Amino acid sequence: MTSADVTTVLLLNGPNLGQLGHREPDVYGSSTLQEIVSMCQIEANSSGLTVEAHQSDSESELIGWVQLAAKNSWPIIINPGAFTHYSMALRDALVQVDATVIEVHLSQPASRESFRSESVVAPVVDGTISGFGPLSYVLAIRAIAEQLAS
Ligand code: DQA
């Protein structure tokens, strides 16, 4: 495989996800974000993909990375955190991405408080994987790898 064969996958995590490991471990588990990113990198590398990972509590930074991915046709895996439920700006950015976009969640938001039932980004992404803890992310990498290979 040459470096030209390697495809970048943008892995984005929104507000408060940098606190994983000690943030509500009963809901989100004990893995840190760095551990989850490492799991994704291992899964991606086994399929010839590279992961570019960013976390931000800022909507504007997340939108900037989405716009970069749109420009470069990079697939995106995004856990928008609470922005899932109200960020029309993030949704408007994601709709500009032609490559595959997968929304992921550690928990199953639909089974929690009622305000988590709606995802404003869900209508503009290709798929959503939620409720499997860190495995949600790994499954998303696998889906993108299989899509790219087919
Ligand atoms: C979350 C679910 C959201 O409702 C919440 O605001 C988060 C994390 C998840 O991964 O389960 O920050 O996206």
Backbone and ligand atoms as CSV (ligand in chain L), in Angstrom:
chain,resi,resn,atom,element,x,y,z
A,1,MET,N,N,0.844,-1.211,0.000
A,1,MET,CA,C,0.000,0.000,0.000
A,1,MET,C,C,0.875,1.256,0.000
A,2,THR,N,N,0.579,2.192,-0.860
A,2,THR,CA,C,1.321,3.452,-0.874
A,2,THR,C,C,0.562,4.477,-0.042
A,3,SER,N,N,1.239,5.585,0.283
A,3,SER,CA,C,0.556,6.583,1.107
A,3,SER,C,C,-0.642,7.179,0.370
A,4,ALA,N,N,-0.629,7.130,-0.967
A,4,ALA,CA,C,-1.752,7.671,-1.736
A,4,ALA,C,C,-3.025,6.863,-1.499
A,5,ASP,N,N,-2.878,5.616,-1.010
A,5,ASP,CA,C,-4.048,4.787,-0.765
A,5,ASP,C,C,-4.702,5.084,0.591
A,6,VAL,N,N,-4.010,5.831,1.411
A,6,VAL,CA,C,-4.503,6.056,2.772
A,6,VAL,C,C,-5.543,7.161,2.759
A,7,THR,N,N,-6.672,6.892,3.354
A,7,THR,CA,C,-7.749,7.882,3.429
A,7,THR,C,C,-7.882,8.361,4.865
A,8,THR,N,N,-8.045,9.639,4.973
A,8,THR,CA,C,-8.221,10.231,6.297
A,8,THR,C,C,-9.688,10.195,6.710
A,9,VAL,N,N,-9.917,9.801,7.949
A,9,VAL,CA,C,-11.251,9.873,8.550
A,9,VAL,C,C,-11.171,10.900,9.671
A,10,LEU,N,N,-12.062,11.883,9.615
A,10,LEU,CA,C,-12.076,12.902,10.658
A,10,LEU,C,C,-12.969,12.430,11.804
A,11,LEU,N,N,-12.385,12.346,12.986
A,11,LEU,CA,C,-13.117,11.891,14.180
A,11,LEU,C,C,-13.319,13.095,15.096
A,12,LEU,N,N,-14.561,13.537,15.207
A,12,LEU,CA,C,-14.848,14.748,15.983
A,12,LEU,C,C,-15.650,14.434,17.233
A,13,ASN,N,N,-15.247,15.052,18.321
A,13,ASN,CA,C,-15.978,14.911,19.584
A,13,ASN,C,C,-16.300,16.287,20.137
A,14,GLY,N,N,-17.546,16.467,20.506
A,14,GLY,CA,C,-18.025,17.760,20.954
A,14,GLY,C,C,-17.890,17.980,22.450
A,15,PRO,N,N,-18.696,18.899,22.978
A,15,PRO,CA,C,-18.520,19.393,24.340
A,15,PRO,C,C,-18.609,18.316,25.414
A,16,ASN,N,N,-17.716,18.458,26.370
A,16,ASN,CA,C,-17.633,17.609,27.568
A,16,ASN,C,C,-17.091,16.204,27.301
A,17,LEU,N,N,-16.847,15.871,26.051
A,17,LEU,CA,C,-16.345,14.517,25.774
A,17,LEU,C,C,-14.856,14.393,26.099
A,18,GLY,N,N,-14.192,15.533,26.273
A,18,GLY,CA,C,-12.806,15.496,26.750
A,18,GLY,C,C,-12.723,15.047,28.200
A,19,GLN,N,N,-13.853,15.018,28.873
A,19,GLN,CA,C,-13.888,14.630,30.294
A,19,GLN,C,C,-14.167,13.142,30.483
A,20,LEU,N,N,-14.293,12.413,29.368
A,20,LEU,CA,C,-14.593,10.976,29.502
A,20,LEU,C,C,-13.551,10.298,30.372
A,21,GLY,N,N,-13.997,9.298,31.095
A,21,GLY,CA,C,-13.100,8.619,32.042
A,21,GLY,C,C,-13.549,8.935,33.446
A,22,HIS,N,N,-13.833,10.247,33.672
A,22,HIS,CA,C,-14.412,10.601,34.978
A,22,HIS,C,C,-15.752,11.302,34.866
A,23,ARG,N,N,-16.227,11.570,33.643
A,23,ARG,CA,C,-17.543,12.201,33.475
A,23,ARG,C,C,-18.633,11.123,33.552
A,24,GLU,N,N,-19.491,11.187,34.534
A,24,GLU,CA,C,-20.634,10.267,34.665
A,24,GLU,C,C,-20.291,8.849,34.174
A,25,PRO,N,N,-19.348,8.175,34.837
A,25,PRO,CA,C,-18.915,6.863,34.341
A,25,PRO,C,C,-20.034,5.823,34.288
A,26,ASP,N,N,-21.069,6.038,35.117
A,26,ASP,CA,C,-22.203,5.107,35.080
A,26,ASP,C,C,-22.951,5.211,33.750
A,27,VAL,N,N,-22.860,6.376,33.095
A,27,VAL,CA,C,-23.533,6.575,31.803
A,27,VAL,C,C,-22.562,6.336,30.641
A,28,TYR,N,N,-21.334,6.905,30.782
A,28,TYR,CA,C,-20.416,6.928,29.634
A,28,TYR,C,C,-19.252,5.948,29.736
A,29,GLY,N,N,-19.172,5.219,30.861
A,29,GLY,CA,C,-18.102,4.237,31.002
A,29,GLY,C,C,-16.817,4.860,31.515
A,30,SER,N,N,-15.777,4.043,31.587
A,30,SER,CA,C,-14.529,4.482,32.224
A,30,SER,C,C,-13.421,4.786,31.222
A,31,SER,N,N,-13.663,4.569,29.944
A,31,SER,CA,C,-12.604,4.849,28.957
A,31,SER,C,C,-12.429,6.347,28.779
A,32,THR,N,N,-11.179,6.777,28.663
A,32,THR,CA,C,-10.908,8.181,28.346
A,32,THR,C,C,-11.080,8.384,26.838
A,33,LEU,N,N,-11.183,9.652,26.446
A,33,LEU,CA,C,-11.300,9.930,25.011
A,33,LEU,C,C,-10.046,9.455,24.285
A,34,GLN,N,N,-8.875,9.636,24.919
A,34,GLN,CA,C,-7.631,9.201,24.273
A,34,GLN,C,C,-7.652,7.692,24.034
A,35,GLU,N,N,-8.188,6.948,24.983
A,35,GLU,CA,C,-8.279,5.486,24.789
A,35,GLU,C,C,-9.225,5.148,23.632
A,36,ILE,N,N,-10.319,5.884,23.540
A,36,ILE,CA,C,-11.271,5.631,22.442
A,36,ILE,C,C,-10.626,5.984,21.100
A,37,VAL,N,N,-9.919,7.109,21.074
A,37,VAL,CA,C,-9.236,7.506,19.830
A,37,VAL,C,C,-8.217,6.432,19.431
A,38,SER,N,N,-7.491,5.903,20.411
A,38,SER,CA,C,-6.491,4.855,20.108
A,38,SER,C,C,-7.170,3.618,19.524
A,39,MET,N,N,-8.308,3.249,20.103
A,39,MET,CA,C,-9.054,2.091,19.564
A,39,MET,C,C,-9.440,2.341,18.109
A,40,CYS,N,N,-9.873,3.563,17.831
A,40,CYS,CA,C,-10.269,3.914,16.451
A,40,CYS,C,C,-9.061,3.881,15.526
A,41,GLN,N,N,-7.917,4.364,16.021
A,41,GLN,CA,C,-6.719,4.380,15.175
A,41,GLN,C,C,-6.300,2.963,14.814
A,42,ILE,N,N,-6.361,2.064,15.793
A,42,ILE,CA,C,-5.970,0.666,15.539
A,42,ILE,C,C,-6.910,0.056,14.506
A,43,GLU,N,N,-8.216,0.271,14.698
A,43,GLU,CA,C,-9.203,-0.275,13.747
A,43,GLU,C,C,-8.997,0.322,12.357
A,44,ALA,N,N,-8.771,1.625,12.305
A,44,ALA,CA,C,-8.603,2.303,11.014
A,44,ALA,C,C,-7.327,1.835,10.317
A,45,ASN,N,N,-6.242,1.771,11.077
A,45,ASN,CA,C,-4.968,1.382,10.471
A,45,ASN,C,C,-5.041,-0.006,9.857
A,46,SER,N,N,-5.835,-0.890,10.482
A,46,SER,CA,C,-5.933,-2.247,9.947
A,46,SER,C,C,-6.648,-2.258,8.592
A,47,SER,N,N,-7.313,-1.152,8.255
A,47,SER,CA,C,-7.968,-1.050,6.951
A,47,SER,C,C,-7.292,-0.022,6.055
A,48,GLY,N,N,-6.114,0.411,6.435
A,48,GLY,CA,C,-5.388,1.364,5.603
A,48,GLY,C,C,-5.900,2.791,5.717
A,49,LEU,N,N,-6.634,3.076,6.793
A,49,LEU,CA,C,-7.140,4.436,6.997
A,49,LEU,C,C,-6.353,5.125,8.100
A,50,THR,N,N,-6.344,6.444,8.066
A,50,THR,CA,C,-5.767,7.188,9.182
A,50,THR,C,C,-6.864,8.028,9.825
A,51,VAL,N,N,-6.711,8.240,11.130
A,51,VAL,CA,C,-7.717,9.002,11.870
A,51,VAL,C,C,-7.120,10.337,12.276
A,52,GLU,N,N,-7.844,11.399,11.961
A,52,GLU,CA,C,-7.493,12.732,12.450
A,52,GLU,C,C,-8.542,13.082,13.502
A,53,ALA,N,N,-8.112,13.134,14.761
A,53,ALA,CA,C,-9.085,13.281,15.857
A,53,ALA,C,C,-8.997,14.653,16.514
A,54,HIS,N,N,-10.154,15.245,16.752
A,54,HIS,CA,C,-10.228,16.528,17.458
A,54,HIS,C,C,-11.406,16.526,18.420
A,55,GLN,N,N,-11.199,17.165,19.561
A,55,GLN,CA,C,-12.321,17.386,20.499
A,55,GLN,C,C,-12.379,18.877,20.777
A,56,SER,N,N,-13.598,19.397,20.847
A,56,SER,CA,C,-13.744,20.790,21.245
A,56,SER,C,C,-15.067,21.000,21.962
A,57,ASP,N,N,-15.027,21.928,22.914
A,57,ASP,CA,C,-16.260,22.348,23.570
A,57,ASP,C,C,-16.907,23.491,22.789
A,58,SER,N,N,-16.243,23.908,21.718
A,58,SER,CA,C,-16.703,25.076,20.960
A,58,SER,C,C,-17.364,24.677,19.641
A,59,GLU,N,N,-18.569,25.155,19.450
A,59,GLU,CA,C,-19.318,24.878,18.217
A,59,GLU,C,C,-18.543,25.385,17.006
A,60,SER,N,N,-17.939,26.562,17.141
A,60,SER,CA,C,-17.272,27.157,15.979
A,60,SER,C,C,-16.049,26.342,15.559
A,61,GLU,N,N,-15.316,25.795,16.529
A,61,GLU,CA,C,-14.162,24.960,16.154
A,61,GLU,C,C,-14.622,23.692,15.447
A,62,LEU,N,N,-15.664,23.085,15.970
A,62,LEU,CA,C,-16.176,21.852,15.339
A,62,LEU,C,C,-16.610,22.136,13.902
A,63,ILE,N,N,-17.295,23.259,13.712
A,63,ILE,CA,C,-17.752,23.624,12.365
A,63,ILE,C,C,-16.562,23.849,11.435
A,64,GLY,N,N,-15.507,24.449,11.950
A,64,GLY,CA,C,-14.297,24.656,11.140
A,64,GLY,C,C,-13.721,23.341,10.652
A,65,TRP,N,N,-13.691,22.321,11.524
A,65,TRP,CA,C,-13.153,21.020,11.106
A,65,TRP,C,C,-14.088,20.331,10.115
A,66,VAL,N,N,-15.388,20.488,10.326
A,66,VAL,CA,C,-16.341,19.900,9.366
A,66,VAL,C,C,-16.133,20.540,7.993
A,67,GLN,N,N,-15.923,21.844,7.966
A,67,GLN,CA,C,-15.716,22.525,6.683
A,67,GLN,C,C,-14.429,22.046,6.018
A,68,LEU,N,N,-13.405,21.787,6.838
A,68,LEU,CA,C,-12.141,21.258,6.290
A,68,LEU,C,C,-12.371,19.878,5.674
A,69,ALA,N,N,-13.140,19.048,6.374
A,69,ALA,CA,C,-13.445,17.706,5.852
A,69,ALA,C,C,-14.245,17.806,4.554
A,70,ALA,N,N,-15.185,18.752,4.523
A,70,ALA,CA,C,-16.002,18.919,3.312
A,70,ALA,C,C,-15.095,19.267,2.131
A,71,LYS,N,N,-14.132,20.142,2.377
A,71,LYS,CA,C,-13.214,20.577,1.316
A,71,LYS,C,C,-12.354,19.419,0.817
A,72,ASN,N,N,-11.969,18.519,1.736
A,72,ASN,CA,C,-11.059,17.430,1.388
A,72,ASN,C,C,-11.761,16.106,1.111
A,73,SER,N,N,-13.088,16.120,1.153
A,73,SER,CA,C,-13.878,14.889,0.954
A,73,SER,C,C,-13.510,13.793,1.951
A,74,TRP,N,N,-13.220,14.176,3.187
A,74,TRP,CA,C,-12.934,13.177,4.230
A,74,TRP,C,C,-14.246,12.694,4.844
A,75,PRO,N,N,-14.395,11.389,5.051
A,75,PRO,CA,C,-15.526,10.904,5.848
A,75,PRO,C,C,-15.397,11.438,7.286
A,76,ILE,N,N,-16.536,11.566,7.941
A,76,ILE,CA,C,-16.546,12.094,9.313
A,76,ILE,C,C,-17.274,11.128,10.241
A,77,ILE,N,N,-16.670,10.917,11.407
A,77,ILE,CA,C,-17.375,10.275,12.524
A,77,ILE,C,C,-17.492,11.350,13.590
A,78,ILE,N,N,-18.716,11.648,13.995
A,78,ILE,CA,C,-18.889,12.745,14.946
A,78,ILE,C,C,-19.804,12.355,16.098
A,79,ASN,N,N,-19.300,12.622,17.300
A,79,ASN,CA,C,-20.152,12.605,18.488
A,79,ASN,C,C,-20.330,14.068,18.879
A,80,PRO,N,N,-21.465,14.657,18.528
A,80,PRO,CA,C,-21.623,16.093,18.789
A,80,PRO,C,C,-21.931,16.428,20.244
A,81,GLY,N,N,-21.991,15.421,21.142
A,81,GLY,CA,C,-22.348,15.699,22.530
A,81,GLY,C,C,-23.703,16.386,22.575
A,82,ALA,N,N,-23.842,17.351,23.469
A,82,ALA,CA,C,-25.146,18.031,23.612
A,82,ALA,C,C,-25.524,18.839,22.366
A,83,PHE,N,N,-24.544,19.201,21.519
A,83,PHE,CA,C,-24.894,19.917,20.272
A,83,PHE,C,C,-25.821,19.077,19.389
A,84,THR,N,N,-25.781,17.763,19.600
A,84,THR,CA,C,-26.686,16.859,18.882
A,84,THR,C,C,-28.119,17.370,18.903
A,85,HIS,N,N,-28.481,17.927,20.047
A,85,HIS,CA,C,-29.892,18.187,20.298
A,85,HIS,C,C,-30.359,19.587,19.910
A,86,TYR,N,N,-29.392,20.471,19.566
A,86,TYR,CA,C,-29.867,21.830,19.241
A,86,TYR,C,C,-28.995,22.622,18.276
A,87,SER,N,N,-27.891,22.060,17.793
A,87,SER,CA,C,-27.026,22.915,16.961
A,87,SER,C,C,-27.399,22.864,15.479
A,88,MET,N,N,-28.210,23.817,15.072
A,88,MET,CA,C,-28.558,23.932,13.651
A,88,MET,C,C,-27.320,24.335,12.843
A,89,ALA,N,N,-26.400,25.065,13.490
A,89,ALA,CA,C,-25.185,25.496,12.787
A,89,ALA,C,C,-24.319,24.285,12.425
A,90,LEU,N,N,-24.218,23.336,13.356
A,90,LEU,CA,C,-23.449,22.118,13.079
A,90,LEU,C,C,-24.141,21.300,11.986
A,91,ARG,N,N,-25.450,21.219,12.073
A,91,ARG,CA,C,-26.217,20.516,11.047
A,91,ARG,C,C,-25.977,21.159,9.669
A,92,ASP,N,N,-26.012,22.492,9.610
A,92,ASP,CA,C,-25.804,23.182,8.335
A,92,ASP,C,C,-24.399,22.935,7.792
A,93,ALA,N,N,-23.429,22.742,8.689
A,93,ALA,CA,C,-22.064,22.423,8.236
A,93,ALA,C,C,-22.012,20.991,7.711
A,94,LEU,N,N,-22.623,20.067,8.438
A,94,LEU,CA,C,-22.548,18.647,8.053
A,94,LEU,C,C,-23.227,18.387,6.710
A,95,VAL,N,N,-24.257,19.155,6.404
A,95,VAL,CA,C,-24.989,18.922,5.165
A,95,VAL,C,C,-24.110,19.227,3.943
A,96,GLN,N,N,-23.031,19.956,4.159
A,96,GLN,CA,C,-22.143,20.313,3.049
A,96,GLN,C,C,-21.128,19.222,2.722
A,97,VAL,N,N,-21.101,18.167,3.553
A,97,VAL,CA,C,-20.094,17.110,3.363
A,97,VAL,C,C,-20.642,16.049,2.414
A,98,ASP,N,N,-19.935,15.815,1.322
A,98,ASP,CA,C,-20.382,14.786,0.367
A,98,ASP,C,C,-19.969,13.380,0.811
A,99,ALA,N,N,-18.837,13.288,1.519
A,99,ALA,CA,C,-18.368,11.973,1.980
A,99,ALA,C,C,-19.294,11.475,3.102
A,100,THR,N,N,-19.098,10.208,3.467
A,100,THR,CA,C,-19.942,9.599,4.506
A,100,THR,C,C,-19.787,10.306,5.862
A,101,VAL,N,N,-20.910,10.549,6.509
A,101,VAL,CA,C,-20.891,11.113,7.868
A,101,VAL,C,C,-21.664,10.162,8.781
A,102,ILE,N,N,-21.020,9.749,9.875
A,102,ILE,CA,C,-21.680,8.874,10.846
A,102,ILE,C,C,-21.717,9.572,12.202
A,103,GLU,N,N,-22.917,9.642,12.760
A,103,GLU,CA,C,-23.132,10.203,14.103
A,103,GLU,C,C,-22.979,9.061,15.102
A,104,VAL,N,N,-22.190,9.271,16.131
A,104,VAL,CA,C,-22.042,8.219,17.150
A,104,VAL,C,C,-22.345,8.771,18.538
A,105,HIS,N,N,-22.803,7.872,19.379
A,105,HIS,CA,C,-23.013,8.197,20.798
A,105,HIS,C,C,-22.601,6.999,21.632
A,106,LEU,N,N,-22.014,7.298,22.781
A,106,LEU,CA,C,-21.661,6.233,23.721
A,106,LEU,C,C,-22.922,5.637,24.332
A,107,SER,N,N,-23.805,6.543,24.777
A,107,SER,CA,C,-25.061,6.103,25.396
A,107,SER,C,C,-26.124,5.968,24.302
A,108,GLN,N,N,-27.321,5.611,24.736
A,108,GLN,CA,C,-28.457,5.553,23.810
A,108,GLN,C,C,-29.360,6.738,24.172
A,109,PRO,N,N,-29.132,7.902,23.529
A,109,PRO,CA,C,-29.842,9.105,23.964
A,109,PRO,C,C,-31.362,8.949,24.007
A,110,ALA,N,N,-31.930,8.174,23.086
A,110,ALA,CA,C,-33.390,8.042,23.023
A,110,ALA,C,C,-33.977,7.379,24.266
A,111,SER,N,N,-33.136,6.673,25.027
A,111,SER,CA,C,-33.657,6.005,26.222
A,111,SER,C,C,-33.391,6.827,27.490
A,112,ARG,N,N,-32.953,8.084,27.290
A,112,ARG,CA,C,-32.618,8.910,28.460
A,112,ARG,C,C,-33.630,10.060,28.622
A,113,GLU,N,N,-33.183,11.219,29.108
A,113,GLU,CA,C,-34.111,12.345,29.290
A,113,GLU,C,C,-34.756,12.693,27.944
A,114,SER,N,N,-35.982,13.249,28.005
A,114,SER,CA,C,-36.723,13.473,26.748
A,114,SER,C,C,-36.011,14.458,25.824
A,115,PHE,N,N,-35.249,15.436,26.386
A,115,PHE,CA,C,-34.599,16.399,25.486
A,115,PHE,C,C,-33.529,15.734,24.617
A,116,ARG,N,N,-33.085,14.520,25.021
A,116,ARG,CA,C,-32.064,13.827,24.217
A,116,ARG,C,C,-32.676,13.005,23.085
A,117,SER,N,N,-34.009,12.938,23.040
A,117,SER,CA,C,-34.642,12.083,22.026
A,117,SER,C,C,-34.449,12.618,20.623
A,118,GLU,N,N,-34.389,13.958,20.521
A,118,GLU,CA,C,-34.223,14.503,19.164
A,118,GLU,C,C,-32.757,14.772,18.853
A,119,SER,N,N,-32.336,14.323,17.677
A,119,SER,CA,C,-31.034,14.718,17.136
A,119,SER,C,C,-31.302,15.584,15.921
A,120,VAL,N,N,-30.834,16.834,15.975
A,120,VAL,CA,C,-31.045,17.714,14.820
A,120,VAL,C,C,-30.061,17.409,13.696
A,121,VAL,N,N,-29.021,16.637,14.000
A,121,VAL,CA,C,-28.071,16.276,12.932
A,121,VAL,C,C,-28.457,14.966,12.239
A,122,ALA,N,N,-29.241,14.130,12.911
A,122,ALA,CA,C,-29.564,12.806,12.347
A,122,ALA,C,C,-30.119,12.864,10.917
A,123,PRO,N,N,-30.985,13.855,10.593
A,123,PRO,CA,C,-31.534,13.871,9.229
A,123,PRO,C,C,-30.501,14.142,8.134
A,124,VAL,N,N,-29.316,14.657,8.502
A,124,VAL,CA,C,-28.341,14.995,7.457
A,124,VAL,C,C,-27.100,14.096,7.482
A,125,VAL,N,N,-27.095,13.071,8.344
A,125,VAL,CA,C,-25.953,12.146,8.345
A,125,VAL,C,C,-26.360,10.854,7.629
A,126,ASP,N,N,-25.356,10.041,7.330
A,126,ASP,CA,C,-25.649,8.793,6.605
A,126,ASP,C,C,-26.122,7.694,7.532
A,127,GLY,N,N,-25.682,7.743,8.790
A,127,GLY,CA,C,-26.095,6.716,9.737
A,127,GLY,C,C,-25.742,7.120,11.143
A,128,THR,N,N,-26.381,6.465,12.090
A,128,THR,CA,C,-26.142,6.751,13.508
A,128,THR,C,C,-25.874,5.438,14.232
A,129,ILE,N,N,-24.836,5.427,15.076
A,129,ILE,CA,C,-24.535,4.245,15.892
A,129,ILE,C,C,-24.476,4.723,17.342
A,130,SER,N,N,-25.337,4.182,18.173
A,130,SER,CA,C,-25.376,4.659,19.563
A,130,SER,C,C,-25.648,3.513,20.512
A,131,GLY,N,N,-25.197,3.721,21.745
A,131,GLY,CA,C,-25.558,2.797,22.809
A,131,GLY,C,C,-24.549,1.704,23.100
A,132,PHE,N,N,-23.438,1.684,22.375
A,132,PHE,CA,C,-22.468,0.594,22.536
A,132,PHE,C,C,-21.175,1.045,23.212
A,133,GLY,N,N,-21.196,2.217,23.872
A,133,GLY,CA,C,-19.963,2.699,24.490
A,133,GLY,C,C,-18.912,2.934,23.416
A,134,PRO,N,N,-17.626,2.725,23.745
A,134,PRO,CA,C,-16.567,2.956,22.763
A,134,PRO,C,C,-16.739,2.128,21.482
A,135,LEU,N,N,-17.435,0.993,21.593
A,135,LEU,CA,C,-17.651,0.157,20.406
A,135,LEU,C,C,-18.450,0.909,19.327
A,136,SER,N,N,-19.284,1.884,19.737
A,136,SER,CA,C,-20.023,2.683,18.741
A,136,SER,C,C,-19.038,3.314,17.755
A,137,TYR,N,N,-17.914,3.811,18.280
A,137,TYR,CA,C,-16.923,4.467,17.420
A,137,TYR,C,C,-16.226,3.449,16.512
A,138,VAL,N,N,-15.871,2.308,17.100
A,138,VAL,CA,C,-15.136,1.288,16.330
A,138,VAL,C,C,-16.026,0.764,15.192
A,139,LEU,N,N,-17.311,0.586,15.500
A,139,LEU,CA,C,-18.244,0.116,14.462
A,139,LEU,C,C,-18.358,1.151,13.343
A,140,ALA,N,N,-18.299,2.421,13.710
A,140,ALA,CA,C,-18.381,3.481,12.693
A,140,ALA,C,C,-17.146,3.442,11.775
A,141,ILE,N,N,-15.980,3.229,12.367
A,141,ILE,CA,C,-14.757,3.107,11.539
A,141,ILE,C,C,-14.916,1.929,10.582
A,142,ARG,N,N,-15.424,0.816,11.131
A,142,ARG,CA,C,-15.598,-0.393,10.318
A,142,ARG,C,C,-16.552,-0.123,9.158
A,143,ALA,N,N,-17.639,0.601,9.428
A,143,ALA,CA,C,-18.620,0.909,8.380
A,143,ALA,C,C,-17.978,1.741,7.280
A,144,ILE,N,N,-17.184,2.726,7.669
A,144,ILE,CA,C,-16.547,3.577,6.651
A,144,ILE,C,C,-15.535,2.769,5.852
A,145,ALA,N,N,-14.760,1.920,6.544
A,145,ALA,CA,C,-13.762,1.093,5.843
A,145,ALA,C,C,-14.444,0.190,4.826
A,146,GLU,N,N,-15.553,-0.430,5.236
A,146,GLU,CA,C,-16.252,-1.358,4.317
A,146,GLU,C,C,-16.852,-0.598,3.145
A,147,GLN,N,N,-17.389,0.574,3.419
A,147,GLN,CA,C,-17.968,1.390,2.339
A,147,GLN,C,C,-16.906,1.782,1.323
A,148,LEU,N,N,-15.745,2.207,1.847
A,148,LEU,CA,C,-14.676,2.641,0.943
A,148,LEU,C,C,-14.148,1.474,0.115
A,149,ALA,N,N,-14.181,0.268,0.722
A,149,ALA,CA,C,-13.635,-0.898,0.026
A,149,ALA,C,C,-14.598,-1.429,-1.031
A,150,SER,N,N,-15.872,-1.102,-0.881
A,150,SER,CA,C,-16.854,-1.726,-1.798
A,150,SER,C,C,-17.111,-0.868,-3.035
L,1,DQA,C1,C,-23.686,11.757,24.078
L,1,DQA,C2,C,-25.185,11.889,24.388
L,1,DQA,C3,C,-25.580,13.355,24.485
L,1,DQA,O1,O,-26.957,13.458,24.817
L,1,DQA,C4,C,-24.778,14.038,25.592
L,1,DQA,O2,O,-25.085,15.412,25.635
L,1,DQA,C5,C,-23.317,13.818,25.459
L,1,DQA,C6,C,-22.840,12.485,25.101
L,1,DQA,C7,C,-23.237,10.282,24.058
L,1,DQA,O3,O,-22.164,10.014,23.536
L,1,DQA,O4,O,-23.928,9.409,24.589
L,1,DQA,O5,O,-22.514,14.694,25.722
L,1,DQA,O6,O,-23.444,12.296,22.794
